[in-house]
Amino acid sequence: MPKSLTLSTENLNNYGTWLPVSGAQLEDFKRNPVMFYDHQTYKKPIGHWENIRIENGKIIADPVFDEKDPEAKDVKRKWE
């Protein structure tokens, strides 16, 4: 079974804003669930997200790392 990560919660973030998770519309994200390292969208993706869902006020997903990419493979190793 894959390990899941919390992508977002209803807690106040570093910018002083919050997302009401119960009303989140995830359809567009689910069509292109690209995963970037440290939110660096100007760099190449390191994988994608699967099983994107809302549970207990959280947006949760399972990471799938690009094992052919050395940086992604290293991030996966450290995460595991």
C-alpha positions as CSV (number, residue, x, y, z in Angstrom):
1,M,0.0,0.0,0.0
2,P,1.4,3.4,-0.9
3,K,2.1,6.0,1.7
4,S,-0.1,9.1,1.4
5,L,0.8,12.7,1.9
6,T,-1.3,15.6,3.0
7,L,-1.3,18.2,0.3
8,S,-3.4,20.8,2.0
9,T,-5.4,21.4,5.2
10,E,-7.8,24.0,6.4
11,N,-5.2,25.4,8.7
12,L,-3.8,28.9,8.1
13,N,-0.8,28.7,5.7
14,N,2.4,30.7,5.7
15,Y,0.8,33.4,3.6
16,G,-2.1,34.0,6.1
17,T,-4.7,32.3,3.9
18,W,-6.6,29.1,4.1
19,L,-8.5,26.8,1.7
20,P,-11.9,25.5,2.7
21,V,-11.1,21.9,1.8
22,S,-14.7,20.8,1.9
23,G,-15.4,23.0,-1.2
24,A,-12.2,22.2,-3.1
25,Q,-12.7,21.5,-6.7
26,L,-10.0,19.0,-7.7
27,E,-11.1,18.0,-11.2
28,D,-8.5,20.1,-13.0
29,F,-5.7,18.9,-10.7
30,K,-6.8,15.3,-11.2
31,R,-6.5,15.7,-15.0
32,N,-2.8,16.8,-14.6
33,P,-1.6,15.9,-11.1
34,V,2.0,16.9,-11.6
35,M,4.4,16.7,-8.6
36,F,7.2,19.3,-8.3
37,Y,9.9,19.3,-5.7
38,D,9.4,22.1,-3.2
39,H,6.7,23.8,-5.3
40,Q,9.4,24.6,-8.0
41,T,7.1,24.7,-11.0
42,Y,9.8,26.3,-13.1
43,K,11.7,23.0,-12.9
44,K,10.9,19.6,-14.3
45,P,8.4,17.5,-12.4
46,I,9.6,14.7,-10.2
47,G,6.5,12.6,-10.5
48,H,2.7,12.7,-10.2
49,W,-0.1,12.2,-7.7
50,E,-2.6,9.3,-7.6
51,N,-5.6,8.6,-5.4
52,I,-6.3,12.3,-4.8
53,R,-9.0,12.7,-2.2
54,I,-10.5,14.7,0.6
55,E,-10.5,13.1,4.1
56,N,-11.1,14.7,7.5
57,G,-10.6,18.2,6.2
58,K,-7.4,17.4,4.3
59,I,-6.5,17.0,0.6
60,I,-4.5,13.7,0.5
61,A,-2.7,11.9,-2.4
62,D,-0.2,9.2,-3.1
63,P,3.0,10.2,-4.7
64,V,4.4,8.4,-7.7
65,F,8.0,9.3,-8.2
66,D,9.7,9.3,-11.7
67,E,12.2,6.5,-11.0
68,K,14.1,7.2,-14.2
69,D,15.0,10.7,-13.0
70,P,18.0,10.8,-10.6
71,E,16.6,13.8,-8.6
72,A,13.2,12.2,-8.2
73,K,14.7,8.9,-7.2
74,D,16.8,10.6,-4.6
75,V,13.8,12.5,-3.2
76,K,11.8,9.2,-3.1
77,R,14.7,7.5,-1.2
78,K,14.8,10.3,1.4
79,W,11.0,10.4,1.7
80,E,10.8,6.7,2.3
